[in-house]
Amino acid sequence: MDPRPRLTNDPDLAATTFAVIDFEATTPVGARPEPIDVAAIQLRLNGGTWVQAGRFSQLMRPPQHAPLTPFDTAQTGITPQMVAAAEPAAVVLAALDAAFASDQPCLLVAHHASTEAGMLHDYRDHCPNLAHTDLLDTVKLARVLYPQLPSHKLDTLLAHLGIPQPPGRHRALPTSRSAVPSDATAAPTPRNSGASTSGPPSCTRGWHWTTRRACRSWTGAPSAPGSS
C-alpha cells in the first residue's frame, strides 16, 4: 500500500472550489480581443469525489469595433447570427461573477490562462470577484509534469492522456468539459443561452493532471492582472 497520504484527503484542497473557465473571442486588428463565448464549471471535492457545483455557459455580442470575422467563425463555429441577439460581455460577465460568488476559497483553472486573465481584467468593473481570483495555468503545470512533450497545447495533452477531443472543441463549454473528471457528479441545470451541454465526458486524468500540484503550489499560482 502506498504510504503517502492521498491528495484527496488534503483539507486545503477540500476547502477550495476550482472553476474551470474558458473564453472564445474575436480577433480585431489593432484592438484587444473581445469575448464572444464563455463557459465555467465549478468543481469541489466531497468525500473523495469531485462534484460539479455549478456551470455557466453563454454567448456574448461583441462591440461594433470588434465584429466576428470569417476567421473567428472558422475557428469557433460561432456565426454573427448566433451572437446578434446575445447580451454584451459586460452583462454576461456580471452574471457569471454573481453566479459564482462564494465565501469559500476559489481558484480559476484555464489552459494558457493569460488569455482568460486578460478578458477578466478588461471587464474587471463588471466581474470584480473573478478578476481578483488567482488563476492556475495548466500549460505551466503540463510543462512540469510532461517535459518530454514537444508541445503543451491542449490538443497535444488530450492526445497524450488518451482523452477524446469533445465535439466543438473550440467552443468554450466543450473546452472546459475536457478538464472535468468523468466520474464527477452532475452539476445543477446550467445557466446558458442555448449553448449545447451534450458531448462525451472527459477522462478523469484530465482533471487530475490539473489538480495534482494545485494545493502544493498555491502561493505560486498566477494571478489575473491587477489582482491582489
Secondary structure in CASP SS format (residue, H / E / C, confidence):
PFRMAT SS
TARGET T0000
AUTHOR 0000-0000-0000
METHOD secondary structure of the structure
MODEL  1
M C 1.00
D C 1.00
P C 1.00
R C 1.00
P C 1.00
R C 1.00
L H 1.00
T H 1.00
N H 1.00
D C 1.00
P H 1.00
D H 1.00
L H 1.00
A H 1.00
A C 1.00
T C 1.00
T E 1.00
F E 1.00
A E 1.00
V E 1.00
I E 1.00
D E 1.00
F E 1.00
E E 1.00
A E 1.00
T C 1.00
T C 1.00
P C 1.00
V C 1.00
G C 1.00
A C 1.00
R C 1.00
P C 1.00
E C 1.00
P E 1.00
I E 1.00
D E 1.00
V E 1.00
A E 1.00
A E 1.00
I E 1.00
Q E 1.00
L E 1.00
R E 1.00
L E 1.00
N E 1.00
G C 1.00
G C 1.00
T E 1.00
W E 1.00
V E 1.00
Q E 1.00
A E 1.00
G E 1.00
R E 1.00
F E 1.00
S E 1.00
Q E 1.00
L E 1.00
M C 1.00
R E 1.00
P C 1.00
P C 1.00
Q C 1.00
H C 1.00
A C 1.00
P C 1.00
L C 1.00
T C 1.00
P H 1.00
F H 1.00
D H 1.00
T H 1.00
A H 1.00
Q H 1.00
T H 1.00
G C 1.00
I C 1.00
T C 1.00
P H 1.00
Q H 1.00
M H 1.00
V H 1.00
A C 1.00
A C 1.00
A C 1.00
E C 1.00
P E 1.00
A H 1.00
A H 1.00
V H 1.00
V H 1.00
L H 1.00
A H 1.00
A H 1.00
L H 1.00
D H 1.00
A H 1.00
A H 1.00
F C 1.00
A C 1.00
S C 1.00
D C 1.00
Q C 1.00
P C 1.00
C E 1.00
L E 1.00
L E 1.00
V E 1.00
A E 1.00
H C 1.00
H C 1.00
A H 1.00
S H 1.00
T H 1.00
E H 1.00
A H 1.00
G H 1.00
M H 1.00
L H 1.00
H H 1.00
D H 1.00
Y C 1.00
R C 1.00
D C 1.00
H C 1.00
C C 1.00
P H 1.00
N H 1.00
L H 1.00
A H 1.00
H C 1.00
T C 1.00
D E 1.00
L E 1.00
L E 1.00
D E 1.00
T H 1.00
V H 1.00
K H 1.00
L H 1.00
A H 1.00
R H 1.00
V H 1.00
L H 1.00
Y C 1.00
P C 1.00
Q C 1.00
L C 1.00
P C 1.00
S C 1.00
H C 1.00
K C 1.00
L H 1.00
D H 1.00
T H 1.00
L H 1.00
L H 1.00
A H 1.00
H H 1.00
L H 1.00
G C 1.00
I C 1.00
P C 1.00
Q C 1.00
P C 1.00
P C 1.00
G C 1.00
R C 1.00
H C 1.00
R C 1.00
A H 1.00
L H 1.00
P H 1.00
T H 1.00
S H 1.00
R H 1.00
S C 1.00
A C 1.00
V C 1.00
P C 1.00
S C 1.00
D C 1.00
A C 1.00
T E 1.00
A C 1.00
A C 1.00
P C 1.00
T C 1.00
P C 1.00
R E 1.00
N E 1.00
S C 1.00
G C 1.00
A C 1.00
S C 1.00
T C 1.00
S C 1.00
G C 1.00
P C 1.00
P C 1.00
S C 1.00
C C 1.00
T C 1.00
R H 1.00
G H 1.00
W H 1.00
H H 1.00
W H 1.00
T H 1.00
T H 1.00
R C 1.00
R C 1.00
A C 1.00
C C 1.00
R C 1.00
S C 1.00
W H 1.00
T H 1.00
G H 1.00
A C 1.00
P C 1.00
S E 1.00
A C 1.00
P C 1.00
G C 1.00
S C 1.00
S C 1.00
END
